[in-house]
């Protein structure tokens, strides 16, 4: 296995688990502990992880970003609700909608569940929303990712690719306006995002202002690929993307 493949495996494991064991990684990859230690050192120099006794842990910046999804539901609640309300105005009764994984999509689901629309999702957080749904809701089956509260994998991707959507609403870890890209931290959610976007009439990105100017590990789409980028507020000194939409009452950050 070449170095880039090893690094990809290491980062995928550490993003999923938070902390990984050097001996276990060596055994899983069938390589020496010395090789794994060198890989850890290189990744630490680039800020992707931090070495700890016997293994490695997420870098502080990523560790804060990688809060469990159920805990993140309580962060920036007001901002996410403002974004969700603005985004919901795009949907007409009878439309078919895909809702991505992540906590940013929960407030939008709460709005759309009460409307006569068809919703497809990989977001298992939506299963526990209170009340009965007017919407017809399809939860895509597949492998379950407990950290991200999502379904994914070849089976989920195959099923998702069979749908056609009027709107897909996609979440992200962050965006880089300079690079014109939206980022996620791992491959699994990226593959599901792209599968949903592939057969969508309109594609929308949802984020709050805390995700502006924050890159990630995988760039999954250019911002210009989205018909609309919904955000709660935007700095006035920064040139805004032409597809940016703010709540009518949004103030600058």
C-alpha positions as CSV (number, residue, x, y, z in Angstrom):
1,X,0.0,0.0,0.0
2,X,1.4,3.3,-1.0
3,X,1.7,6.3,1.4
4,X,-1.3,8.2,0.1
5,X,-3.5,5.2,0.5
6,X,-2.2,4.6,4.0
7,X,-2.8,8.3,4.9
8,X,-6.4,8.1,3.6
9,X,-7.1,5.0,5.7
10,X,-5.6,6.6,8.8
11,X,-7.6,9.8,8.4
12,X,-10.8,8.0,7.7
13,X,-10.3,5.9,10.9
14,X,-9.4,8.9,13.1
15,X,-12.3,11.0,11.8
16,X,-14.7,8.1,12.6
17,X,-13.2,7.2,16.0
18,X,-11.5,10.3,17.3
19,X,-8.5,8.3,18.7
20,X,-6.7,5.4,17.0
21,X,-4.1,2.9,18.2
22,X,-0.8,2.6,16.4
23,X,-0.5,-1.2,16.9
24,X,-4.0,-1.7,15.6
25,X,-3.4,0.4,12.5
26,X,-0.2,-1.5,11.8
27,X,-2.0,-4.8,12.1
28,X,-5.0,-3.7,10.0
29,X,-2.7,-2.4,7.2
30,X,-0.2,-5.3,7.4
31,X,2.7,-2.9,7.8
32,X,5.3,-2.2,10.5
33,X,4.7,0.1,13.5
34,X,7.7,2.2,12.4
35,X,5.9,2.9,9.1
36,X,2.7,3.9,10.8
37,X,4.7,6.1,13.2
38,X,6.3,7.9,10.3
39,X,2.8,8.4,8.7
40,X,1.5,9.9,12.0
41,X,4.5,12.3,12.1
42,X,3.9,13.5,8.6
43,X,0.1,13.9,9.2
44,X,0.8,15.8,12.4
45,X,3.1,18.2,10.6
46,X,0.2,19.1,8.2
47,X,-2.2,19.6,11.1
48,X,-4.4,16.6,10.3
49,X,-3.9,14.8,13.7
50,X,-1.9,15.0,16.9
51,X,0.2,12.1,18.2
52,X,-0.6,10.7,21.6
53,X,0.9,7.9,23.6
54,X,0.5,4.7,21.6
55,X,-1.5,6.3,18.8
56,X,-3.0,9.5,17.4
57,X,-6.0,11.7,18.0
58,X,-7.9,14.3,16.1
59,X,-6.2,17.7,15.9
60,X,-8.0,20.2,18.3
61,X,-9.6,22.1,15.5
62,X,-11.1,19.0,14.0
63,X,-11.9,17.5,17.4
64,X,-14.1,20.5,18.2
65,X,-15.8,20.2,14.8
66,X,-16.4,16.5,15.2
67,X,-18.8,16.7,18.1
68,X,-21.4,14.0,18.0
69,X,-24.3,14.9,15.8
70,X,-26.8,14.7,18.6
71,X,-24.7,17.2,20.6
72,X,-24.3,19.5,17.6
73,X,-28.1,19.8,17.3
74,X,-27.9,22.4,20.1
75,X,-25.3,24.6,18.4
76,X,-26.3,27.6,16.3
77,X,-30.0,26.6,16.6
78,X,-31.4,30.0,15.7
79,X,-29.2,30.4,12.7
80,X,-30.1,27.0,11.4
81,X,-33.8,27.7,11.8
82,X,-33.5,31.0,9.9
83,X,-31.7,29.2,7.0
84,X,-34.3,26.4,7.1
85,X,-37.2,28.8,6.8
86,X,-35.6,30.6,3.8
87,X,-34.8,27.3,2.1
88,X,-38.3,25.9,2.7
89,X,-39.8,28.6,0.5
90,X,-38.2,26.9,-2.5
91,X,-40.3,23.8,-2.1
92,X,-43.9,23.5,-3.5
93,X,-46.5,21.1,-2.3
94,X,-46.1,17.8,-4.2
95,X,-42.3,18.3,-4.7
96,X,-39.8,15.5,-4.2
97,X,-36.9,16.5,-1.8
98,X,-33.7,14.9,-0.6
99,X,-32.4,15.9,2.8
100,X,-28.8,15.3,3.5
101,X,-27.2,14.1,6.7
102,X,-26.2,16.6,9.4
103,X,-27.8,18.8,12.0
104,X,-28.3,21.7,9.6
105,X,-31.0,19.7,7.8
106,X,-33.1,18.9,11.0
107,X,-34.9,22.3,11.2
108,X,-35.7,22.1,7.5
109,X,-37.1,18.6,8.0
110,X,-39.3,19.9,10.9
111,X,-40.9,22.4,8.5
112,X,-41.2,20.1,5.5
113,X,-42.6,17.1,7.5
114,X,-45.8,19.1,8.0
115,X,-46.3,19.6,4.3
116,X,-47.6,17.3,1.5
117,X,-44.2,16.6,-0.1
118,X,-42.1,13.5,-0.7
119,X,-38.9,13.4,1.4
120,X,-35.9,11.0,0.9
121,X,-33.1,11.1,3.4
122,X,-30.1,9.2,4.8
123,X,-30.3,11.3,8.0
124,X,-31.3,9.0,10.9
125,X,-31.7,12.1,13.2
126,X,-35.0,12.7,11.4
127,X,-36.4,9.4,12.5
128,X,-37.0,10.7,16.0
129,X,-38.6,14.0,15.1
130,X,-41.8,14.5,17.3
131,X,-45.3,14.4,15.9
132,X,-46.8,12.7,12.9
133,X,-45.6,13.6,9.4
134,X,-47.9,14.8,6.6
135,X,-45.0,14.3,4.2
136,X,-44.3,10.9,2.7
137,X,-40.8,10.0,4.1
138,X,-38.3,7.5,2.7
139,X,-35.3,6.6,4.9
140,X,-32.6,5.0,2.6
141,X,-31.3,1.7,4.0
142,X,-27.7,0.6,4.1
143,X,-24.8,0.6,6.5
144,X,-25.3,2.8,9.6
145,X,-22.7,5.3,10.6
146,X,-23.4,6.0,14.3
147,X,-21.1,9.0,14.6
148,X,-22.7,10.9,11.7
149,X,-26.2,9.4,12.2
150,X,-26.5,8.5,8.6
151,X,-26.9,5.5,6.3
152,X,-24.3,5.0,3.6
153,X,-22.4,2.4,1.5
154,X,-22.9,0.7,-1.9
155,X,-26.4,-0.4,-1.2
156,X,-27.6,3.0,0.0
157,X,-25.9,4.7,-2.9
158,X,-27.5,2.3,-5.4
159,X,-31.0,2.9,-4.0
160,X,-30.4,6.7,-3.8
161,X,-29.4,6.9,-7.5
162,X,-32.8,5.5,-8.5
163,X,-34.6,8.6,-7.2
164,X,-35.3,11.8,-9.0
165,X,-35.6,15.0,-7.0
166,X,-37.1,18.5,-7.5
167,X,-34.7,19.7,-4.8
168,X,-31.7,18.4,-2.9
169,X,-30.6,20.1,0.2
170,X,-27.0,19.4,1.1
171,X,-25.0,20.2,4.3
172,X,-21.3,20.6,4.6
173,X,-18.4,20.9,7.1
174,X,-17.4,24.3,5.7
175,X,-16.8,26.3,2.6
176,X,-13.8,28.1,1.1
177,X,-14.9,31.2,-0.8
178,X,-11.4,31.6,-2.1
179,X,-11.4,28.1,-3.6
180,X,-15.1,28.2,-4.4
181,X,-15.6,24.8,-2.8
182,X,-17.7,23.1,-0.2
183,X,-16.0,20.5,2.1
184,X,-16.8,17.5,4.2
185,X,-14.5,15.5,6.5
186,X,-14.9,12.0,5.1
187,X,-15.6,10.0,2.0
188,X,-18.8,8.2,3.1
189,X,-21.1,11.3,3.3
190,X,-19.4,12.8,0.2
191,X,-20.5,9.8,-2.0
192,X,-24.1,10.1,-0.8
193,X,-24.2,13.8,-1.4
194,X,-23.0,13.4,-5.0
195,X,-25.4,10.6,-5.6
196,X,-28.3,12.7,-4.5
197,X,-27.2,15.8,-6.5
198,X,-26.8,13.7,-9.6
199,X,-30.5,13.4,-10.4
200,X,-31.8,16.7,-8.9
201,X,-33.5,19.5,-10.8
202,X,-32.2,22.1,-8.3
203,X,-29.3,21.7,-5.8
204,X,-29.1,23.8,-2.6
205,X,-26.3,24.1,0.0
206,X,-27.3,24.9,3.6
207,X,-24.8,26.4,6.2
208,X,-24.6,28.9,9.0
209,X,-22.0,31.7,9.1
210,X,-19.7,29.6,11.4
211,X,-18.9,27.4,8.4
212,X,-17.7,30.3,6.2
213,X,-14.0,30.3,5.5
214,X,-13.5,26.8,6.9
215,X,-12.0,24.1,4.7
216,X,-12.2,20.4,5.3
217,X,-10.5,17.2,4.1
218,X,-12.6,16.5,1.0
219,X,-13.8,19.1,-1.5
220,X,-17.0,17.5,-2.8
221,X,-18.4,20.3,-5.0
222,X,-17.8,23.8,-6.3
223,X,-20.1,26.5,-4.8
224,X,-21.2,27.5,-8.3
225,X,-22.6,24.0,-8.9
226,X,-25.4,24.8,-6.5
227,X,-28.4,26.7,-7.6
228,X,-28.6,28.3,-4.2
229,X,-26.4,28.7,-1.2
230,X,-28.4,29.4,1.9
231,X,-26.7,31.1,4.9
232,X,-28.0,33.0,7.9
233,X,-25.6,36.0,7.4
234,X,-22.5,37.1,5.5
235,X,-19.7,39.6,6.1
236,X,-20.3,42.8,4.1
237,X,-16.6,43.3,3.2
238,X,-16.5,39.9,1.5
239,X,-17.7,39.5,-2.2
240,X,-20.8,37.3,-2.0
241,X,-21.4,34.4,-4.3
242,X,-24.1,35.2,-6.9
243,X,-26.2,32.2,-5.7
244,X,-26.1,33.3,-2.0
245,X,-29.5,33.7,-0.3
246,X,-30.0,35.2,3.1
247,X,-33.0,35.5,5.4
248,X,-34.8,38.8,4.7
249,X,-33.9,40.0,8.2
250,X,-30.2,38.7,8.1
251,X,-27.6,41.0,9.6
252,X,-23.9,40.9,8.8
253,X,-21.6,38.8,10.9
